[in-house]
């Protein structure tokens, strides 16, 4: 999945997508251990998708914290 598509999702949708991707990665690892995995590159793609989602979630958290700090700074004045 592309980062632009992920950024367009809401926070709740991102959380659900993360859970689904982690489940998919788990199933891919099981298939890999039983040697039934047709395309080994799928594991790499799933891992990168998990990383993309977590990165976007963290960026949103930092942005929210920054806005909160700015509001607190404005309230003190």
C-alpha positions as CSV (number, residue, x, y, z in Angstrom):
1,X,0.0,0.0,0.0
2,X,1.3,3.5,-0.8
3,X,2.0,6.1,1.8
4,X,-0.3,8.6,0.2
5,X,-3.2,6.1,0.5
6,X,-2.3,5.5,4.2
7,X,-2.1,9.3,5.0
8,X,-5.6,9.7,3.5
9,X,-7.0,7.2,6.1
10,X,-8.4,8.2,9.5
11,X,-6.6,7.2,12.7
12,X,-9.1,4.4,13.3
13,X,-8.7,3.1,9.8
14,X,-5.0,3.1,10.2
15,X,-5.2,1.1,13.4
16,X,-7.4,-1.5,11.6
17,X,-5.1,-1.6,8.6
18,X,-2.1,-2.2,11.0
19,X,-3.9,-5.1,12.7
20,X,-4.8,-6.6,9.4
21,X,-1.3,-6.2,8.0
22,X,0.3,-7.8,11.1
23,X,-2.1,-10.7,10.9
24,X,-1.2,-11.1,7.2
25,X,2.5,-11.0,8.1
26,X,2.0,-13.7,10.7
27,X,0.3,-16.0,8.2
28,X,3.1,-15.3,5.7
29,X,5.7,-16.3,8.3
30,X,3.8,-19.5,9.0
31,X,3.6,-20.3,5.3
32,X,7.3,-19.6,5.0
33,X,8.2,-22.0,7.9
34,X,6.2,-24.7,6.2
35,X,7.8,-24.0,2.9
36,X,4.4,-23.2,1.2
37,X,5.1,-19.5,0.5
38,X,5.0,-18.8,-3.2
39,X,6.5,-15.3,-3.2
40,X,9.0,-14.6,-0.4
41,X,8.9,-10.9,-1.3
42,X,5.5,-10.7,0.2
43,X,7.0,-10.9,3.7
44,X,9.2,-7.9,2.9
45,X,6.2,-6.0,1.5
46,X,4.2,-6.7,4.6
47,X,7.0,-5.6,6.9
48,X,7.4,-2.4,5.0
49,X,3.6,-1.7,5.1
50,X,3.7,-2.2,8.9
51,X,6.6,0.3,9.2
52,X,4.8,2.8,7.0
53,X,1.6,2.7,9.0
54,X,3.5,3.0,12.3
55,X,5.5,5.9,10.9
56,X,2.4,7.8,9.9
57,X,0.8,7.1,13.3
58,X,3.8,8.4,15.1
59,X,3.9,11.5,12.9
60,X,0.3,12.2,13.8
61,X,1.0,11.7,17.5
62,X,3.9,14.2,17.3
63,X,1.8,16.7,15.4
64,X,-0.9,16.5,18.1
65,X,1.6,16.9,20.9
66,X,3.1,20.0,19.1
67,X,-0.4,21.5,18.7
68,X,-1.1,20.8,22.4
69,X,2.1,22.5,23.5
70,X,1.4,25.5,21.3
71,X,-2.1,25.8,22.9
72,X,-0.6,25.6,26.4
73,X,2.0,28.2,25.5
74,X,-0.7,30.5,24.2
75,X,-2.8,30.0,27.3
76,X,0.1,31.0,29.6
77,X,0.4,34.4,27.9
